[in-house]
C-alpha cells in the first residue's frame, strides 16, 4: 500500500497567508495606537543664563537664596523635586508646594531657599537639580550681602 502525502491546495494556502497578513497588520496597528505615543515623550531641561545665589548672614542665622531659570526643551512636563547646592539640599521653593513643574516648551525661574551658608569662600558654587527626568548640574555665581 502506498501513502501519498498531499499538498495544501491553493485556496487553503491563500486563506492562511491572508490571515497571517491581517494578524501582522493588527499587531502593528496596536503598537502604533498604544505604545508609540508614549515612547516619544521625553523632558529635557536646559539651564538658561547664569544661576545666582545670594548669601546673607544675619545676627544668628544664615540663609541663602538661589535664583535659577530652567527651560524644558522636551515634549513632556518635568517636576523639580529638590535642589542641592554646596552640599545642602532643599525643596523650599517660592511656590505653595514642595515641587515645581516646568511645562513642556516653556521656561520657569525658580527661587530656592537654603538654611545656612552654602556659598563658602569662592565666587562660584556647584549644585544640581533633581527632577523626574534625571539630574542636571549647574554652577551658580555667588553674590554676598550682609
C-alpha positions as CSV (number, residue, x, y, z in Angstrom):
1,X,0.0,0.0,0.0
2,X,1.3,3.3,-1.0
3,X,0.8,6.5,1.1
4,X,0.8,9.7,-0.8
5,X,1.4,13.0,1.0
6,X,-0.9,15.7,-0.1
7,X,-0.1,19.3,-0.7
8,X,-2.1,22.3,0.5
9,X,-4.5,23.4,-2.1
10,X,-4.1,26.9,-3.5
11,X,-7.3,28.3,-1.8
12,X,-6.3,27.0,1.6
13,X,-2.8,28.4,1.3
14,X,-4.2,31.8,0.2
15,X,-6.5,31.8,3.3
16,X,-3.6,31.0,5.7
17,X,-1.4,33.7,4.2
18,X,-4.3,36.3,4.3
19,X,-4.9,35.5,8.0
20,X,-1.2,35.9,8.7
21,X,-1.0,39.3,7.0
22,X,-4.1,40.5,8.8
23,X,-2.7,39.4,12.2
24,X,0.6,41.1,11.5
25,X,-1.2,44.3,10.5
26,X,-3.3,44.3,13.7
27,X,-0.2,43.8,15.8
28,X,1.5,46.8,14.0
29,X,-1.7,48.9,14.4
30,X,-1.8,48.1,18.1
31,X,1.8,49.1,18.6
32,X,1.2,52.5,16.9
33,X,-2.1,53.0,18.8
34,X,-0.9,52.2,22.3
35,X,2.9,52.2,22.6
36,X,4.3,54.6,20.1
37,X,2.7,57.8,21.5
38,X,4.3,57.2,24.9
39,X,7.7,56.1,23.5
40,X,8.5,59.6,22.1
41,X,7.6,61.6,25.3
42,X,10.7,63.0,27.0
43,X,11.5,66.0,29.0
44,X,14.9,67.8,28.8
45,X,16.0,70.7,30.9
46,X,18.4,73.5,29.9
47,X,19.8,76.0,32.4
48,X,19.2,79.4,31.0
49,X,21.7,82.1,31.8
50,X,23.8,82.0,34.9
51,X,22.3,80.9,38.2
52,X,22.9,83.3,41.1
53,X,23.0,82.5,44.8
54,X,22.5,85.4,47.3
55,X,24.2,84.6,50.6
56,X,23.2,86.7,53.6
57,X,24.5,86.4,57.1
58,X,22.3,87.7,59.9
59,X,22.9,88.1,63.6
60,X,22.3,84.5,64.5
61,X,21.3,82.6,61.2
62,X,22.5,82.4,57.7
63,X,20.2,82.0,54.7
64,X,21.0,81.6,51.0
65,X,18.6,82.1,48.1
66,X,19.2,80.6,44.7
67,X,17.7,82.0,41.5
68,X,17.8,79.6,38.6
69,X,16.0,79.6,35.2
70,X,15.2,76.3,33.7
71,X,13.8,75.7,30.2
72,X,12.1,72.5,29.3
73,X,13.0,71.8,25.6
74,X,11.3,68.4,25.6
75,X,7.7,67.4,25.0
76,X,6.8,66.1,28.5
77,X,6.3,68.2,31.7
78,X,9.2,67.9,34.2
79,X,8.8,68.2,38.0
80,X,11.7,69.5,40.1
81,X,11.8,67.5,43.3
82,X,14.8,69.2,45.1
83,X,17.9,71.2,44.5
84,X,21.4,70.5,46.1
85,X,23.8,73.5,46.3
86,X,27.1,73.5,48.1
87,X,26.3,70.1,49.6
88,X,23.0,71.2,51.2
89,X,19.6,70.1,49.9
90,X,16.3,72.0,49.8
91,X,12.8,71.7,48.4
92,X,11.8,75.1,49.7
93,X,10.7,76.8,46.6
94,X,8.8,80.1,46.1
95,X,5.6,78.1,45.5
96,X,3.0,76.7,47.8
97,X,4.1,73.2,47.2
98,X,7.5,71.5,47.6
99,X,7.7,70.7,43.9
100,X,7.9,72.9,40.8
101,X,6.6,71.8,37.4
102,X,8.2,73.1,34.3
103,X,5.7,72.6,31.4
104,X,7.0,71.3,28.1
105,X,8.3,74.1,25.8
106,X,8.4,76.8,28.5
107,X,10.9,78.3,31.0
108,X,10.5,78.9,34.7
109,X,12.6,80.9,37.1
110,X,12.9,79.1,40.5
111,X,13.7,80.8,43.8
112,X,15.0,78.2,46.2
113,X,15.9,79.0,49.9
114,X,18.7,77.2,51.8
115,X,19.1,77.4,55.5
116,X,22.7,78.0,56.3
117,X,25.6,79.4,54.3
118,X,26.1,77.3,51.1
119,X,28.5,79.8,49.5
120,X,31.7,79.1,51.2
121,X,34.6,81.4,50.3
122,X,34.6,81.1,46.5
123,X,33.0,83.1,43.7
124,X,31.0,80.1,42.4
125,X,29.3,77.1,44.0
126,X,28.3,73.8,42.3
127,X,24.9,72.2,42.6
128,X,22.4,70.0,40.8
129,X,18.6,69.9,40.2
130,X,16.9,66.6,40.8
131,X,13.9,66.1,38.5
132,X,11.6,63.4,37.2
133,X,13.7,63.4,34.1
134,X,17.1,62.9,35.9
135,X,19.6,65.3,37.5
136,X,21.1,68.4,35.9
137,X,24.2,70.0,37.2
138,X,25.0,73.7,37.3
139,X,27.4,76.3,38.7
140,X,25.9,79.3,40.5
141,X,27.6,82.7,40.8
142,X,27.9,83.9,44.4
143,X,26.6,87.3,45.5
144,X,27.2,88.0,49.2
145,X,25.2,90.5,51.2
146,X,25.3,91.3,54.9
